[in-house]
Amino acid sequence: MSSLVGNVSISTLKELKQFILPLSKEEFTTLEQNILAEGCRDPLVVWKKSDNKLILVDGHNRLEICQKHNLPYKIKKIDFSNIDEAKAWMVDNQLGRRNLTTDQLSYYRGIKYLSLKKNKGGYKQVLSKGQNELLTSEVLSEQFKVSESTIKRDAKFAEGLEIIGRSNPELKRAILAGESKVKKADIQILAESKVSDKLTFKNEADVYNKAKRIRDEILDEVETKIKNLQNKKVQDAQAILADTDPAFLKRDDRLRKIKGMILSAINKAIEERNVHAIKELKKLIEKLEQELFYS
């Protein structure tokens, strides 16, 4: 999209617009009334690219209103090396706003975390001298005065919202605007899906149902791992028992071991017609007799 005012052409990119704080209908109407009454006082911020093309990075709602009413506006140009720098500036700009809700603040902290993790060069925007070895979560934890676990939960929230926004941008906008009843935990769990890139959402109920399914899948996987660990422990214990001389076991354990060895010898003797198994069986019966009547 582009807007032409005088000799100035401004383009908007969907990839950048997603970082703009969504306004409720009431907020947009209030902003529109203020601009109609007082004009567009704050300049639109644009990224001046090397080809002199101007890309809007702040003022999307103001631009829309000015276009609608054919109103003049001022621009402020900023140079960025690439689109990632532009994104980082936009996120920081949003984080600098005073009227952010808890969820909006969580979203932008999460976006910043994900951006820094993806682009190591982004560290220079938050690190001071001597911090180069700190983890991203540590840096942002210090910057925003919250715990590292909060920063990581913010990242899951941001990931979940991006997943929702791919198929339903209006639902993402409603969540950030506080107009939706979708639970934050349901949004965060979406990032744990093994097929998150294929998830689509029609409405709030869709988010709830798919979040529940992801939780159930995770629980089933955990339970399977626990059962496998338990089975391995039992097998390891049985192996240790089998390798242990009965004389060093407790009486009940000795009896169980001898019983198992007797049954094994019987099966071996019958199925394989093994003479040595019969001789071993006789010795085991003698051991059993010793345990039962003489120990």
C-alpha positions in Angstrom: 0.0 0.0 0.0 1.2 3.6 -0.6 0.0 7.1 0.2 0.8 10.1 -1.9 0.7 13.6 -0.3 2.3 16.3 -2.4 5.5 14.7 -3.7 5.9 12.3 -0.8 5.0 8.6 -1.4 4.8 6.4 1.8 4.5 2.6 1.7 3.3 0.3 4.4 4.4 -3.3 4.8 2.3 -6.0 6.4 5.4 -7.5 7.9 6.0 -4.2 9.9 2.3 -3.3 10.5 1.8 -6.4 12.7 4.0 -4.7 15.4 1.7 -1.7 15.6 -0.5 -1.6 18.7 -4.1 -2.3 17.6 -6.7 0.3 18.6 -10.3 -0.5 19.7 -13.1 1.0 17.7 -13.6 3.6 20.4 -9.9 4.5 20.5 -9.7 4.9 16.7 -12.8 7.1 16.7 -11.3 9.3 19.5 -8.1 9.6 17.6 -10.0 10.5 14.4 -12.0 13.2 16.1 -8.8 14.7 17.6 -7.0 14.8 14.3 -10.1 16.4 12.6 -10.2 19.0 15.3 -6.5 19.7 15.7 -4.8 18.3 12.7 -2.1 15.6 12.6 0.3 17.1 15.1 2.7 14.2 15.5 4.9 13.4 12.4 4.7 10.0 10.8 7.9 8.1 11.2 9.3 6.5 8.0 12.3 4.3 7.1 14.2 5.9 4.3 15.7 3.0 2.3 18.8 3.2 0.1 16.6 3.5 -3.0 14.9 6.5 -1.3 11.7 4.6 -0.8 9.8 5.6 2.4 8.4 2.8 4.5 6.1 3.7 7.4 7.2 2.5 10.8 5.1 4.6 13.1 1.7 6.3 12.6 -0.3 3.7 10.7 -3.6 4.8 12.3 -2.8 8.5 11.7 -2.0 7.8 8.1 -5.2 5.9 7.6 -7.2 8.8 9.1 -5.3 11.5 7.1 -5.9 9.5 3.9 -9.6 9.1 4.6 -10.0 12.9 5.1 -7.3 14.1 2.7 -5.5 15.8 5.6 -1.8 17.0 5.5 0.8 15.5 7.7 4.6 15.7 8.5 7.1 13.0 8.3 10.3 12.1 10.2 12.9 10.0 8.4 15.0 7.3 10.1 17.7 5.2 8.4 17.9 1.5 9.2 20.4 -1.0 7.7 17.7 -3.7 7.2 14.2 -4.6 8.1 15.2 -6.4 11.3 16.6 -3.0 12.6 13.3 -1.4 11.6 11.3 -4.1 13.5 13.5 -3.7 16.6 13.0 0.1 16.6 9.2 -0.4 16.3 9.1 -2.9 19.2 11.1 -0.6 21.4 8.9 2.3 20.3 5.8 0.4 21.4 7.4 -0.7 24.7 8.0 3.0 25.4 4.3 3.8 25.5 2.8 4.4 28.9 -0.7 3.1 28.3 0.2 -0.6 27.4 -2.0 -3.2 29.0 -0.4 -6.2 30.8 -0.9 -8.4 27.7 0.4 -5.8 25.3 3.5 -5.4 27.4 4.0 -9.1 27.6 3.6 -9.4 23.8 6.2 -6.8 23.0 8.7 -8.2 25.5 8.2 -11.6 24.0 8.6 -10.3 20.5 11.9 -8.6 21.5 13.1 -11.8 23.1 12.4 -13.8 20.0 14.0 -11.2 17.8 17.2 -11.1 19.8 17.4 -14.9 19.9 16.9 -15.1 16.1 19.3 -12.2 15.2 22.4 -12.2 17.4 23.3 -8.8 16.0 20.3 -7.4 17.8 22.2 -7.7 21.1 23.9 -4.4 20.4 20.6 -2.7 21.0 20.2 -3.8 24.6 23.7 -4.8 25.8 26.0 -2.5 27.6 29.7 -3.0 28.0 30.5 -6.2 29.9 27.2 -7.9 29.2 28.1 -9.7 26.1 28.1 -13.1 27.8 24.6 -12.8 29.3 21.7 -14.8 28.0 18.9 -12.9 26.2 16.5 -13.7 29.0 18.9 -12.3 31.6 19.4 -9.1 29.6 15.7 -8.5 29.2 14.9 -9.6 32.7 17.2 -6.8 34.0 15.9 -4.3 31.5 12.3 -4.7 32.3 12.7 -5.7 36.0 10.9 -9.0 35.7 12.1 -12.6 36.2 13.7 -14.6 33.4 10.8 -17.1 33.6 8.4 -14.2 32.9 10.4 -13.2 29.8 10.3 -16.8 28.5 6.5 -17.0 29.1 6.2 -13.7 27.3 8.0 -15.3 24.3 5.5 -18.2 24.3 2.7 -15.7 24.4 4.1 -13.8 21.5 4.7 -17.0 19.5 1.1 -18.1 20.2 -0.3 -14.8 19.0 1.8 -14.9 15.8 0.4 -18.4 15.2 -3.1 -17.1 15.6 -2.4 -14.0 13.5 -1.3 -16.0 10.5 -4.8 -17.4 9.9 -6.9 -14.9 11.9 -5.3 -11.4 12.2 -8.6 -10.0 13.5 -8.6 -12.4 16.5 -5.0 -11.5 17.3 -6.0 -7.8 17.2 -9.0 -8.4 19.5 -6.8 -10.3 22.0 -4.2 -7.5 22.1 -7.0 -4.9 22.3 -8.5 -6.7 25.3 -11.7 -7.5 23.4 -11.3 -11.3 23.6 -11.8 -13.8 26.4 -9.1 -16.2 25.1 -7.0 -17.3 28.1 -3.3 -16.4 28.0 -2.3 -20.0 28.9 -4.2 -21.3 25.9 -2.3 -18.9 23.6 1.1 -19.8 25.2 0.6 -23.6 24.7 0.1 -23.2 21.0 3.9 -22.6 20.6 4.4 -26.2 22.0 2.6 -27.9 19.1 4.7 -30.0 16.8 2.6 -28.7 13.9 2.3 -25.1 14.9 3.0 -24.0 11.4 -0.1 -25.8 10.2 -2.5 -24.5 12.9 -5.4 -22.3 11.8 -8.1 -20.6 13.9 -11.6 -19.5 13.0 -12.7 -18.2 16.4 -12.0 -18.2 20.2 -13.5 -21.7 20.6 -11.1 -23.0 18.1 -8.2 -21.7 20.2 -9.6 -23.3 23.3 -10.1 -26.7 21.6 -6.8 -26.9 19.9 -5.0 -25.7 23.1 -6.7 -28.5 25.0 -5.7 -31.1 22.3 -2.0 -29.9 22.5 -2.1 -30.3 26.3 -3.5 -33.8 26.1 -0.8 -34.8 23.6 1.9 -33.4 25.8 0.5 -35.2 28.9 0.2 -38.5 26.9 3.8 -38.1 25.8 5.0 -37.4 29.4 3.0 -40.4 30.8 4.5 -42.7 28.1 8.0 -41.5 29.1 7.3 -42.1 32.8 6.0 -45.6 32.1 9.0 -46.4 29.9 11.3 -45.2 32.8 9.4 -47.3 35.3 9.5 -50.4 33.1 13.3 -49.9 32.6 13.8 -49.6 36.4 11.8 -52.9 36.9 13.9 -54.6 34.1 17.1 -53.3 35.7 16.1 -54.5 39.1 15.2 -57.9 37.7 18.5 -58.1 36.0 20.3 -57.2 39.2 18.2 -59.8 41.0 19.1 -62.5 38.4 22.8 -61.8 38.8 22.7 -61.8 42.5 23.6 -65.0 44.5 20.6 -66.1 46.5 22.7 -66.2 49.6 23.0 -62.4 49.7 19.3 -61.8 49.3 16.6 -61.5 51.9 14.7 -64.8 52.5 11.5 -63.8 50.5 13.7 -62.6 47.6 15.7 -65.8 47.7 12.5 -67.9 47.5 11.2 -65.8 44.6 14.5 -66.1 42.8 14.7 -69.9 43.3 11.0 -70.3 42.2 11.7 -68.4 39.0 14.8 -70.4 38.3 12.9 -73.7 38.9 10.2 -72.6 36.4 12.8 -71.6 33.9 14.6 -74.9 34.3 11.3 -76.9 33.9 10.5 -75.0 30.7 13.9 -75.5 29.3 14.0 -79.2 30.1 10.5 -79.8 28.5 10.8 -77.6 25.5 14.5 -78.3 24.7 14.7 -81.8 26.2 17.8 -80.4 27.9 19.4 -82.9 30.3 21.5 -80.3 31.9 18.3 -78.4 32.8 17.0 -81.5 34.6 20.2 -81.7 36.6 20.0 -78.0 37.4 16.4 -78.5 38.4 17.3 -81.1 41.0 19.9 -78.8 42.5 17.3 -76.0 42.7 14.8 -78.2 44.4 17.4 -79.1 47.0 18.1 -75.3 47.5 14.4 -74.7 47.9 14.1 -77.5 50.5 17.0 -76.0 52.4 15.4 -72.6 52.4 12.0 -73.9 53.5 12.9 -76.3 56.2 16.5 -75.7 57.4 17.2 -72.0 57.2 
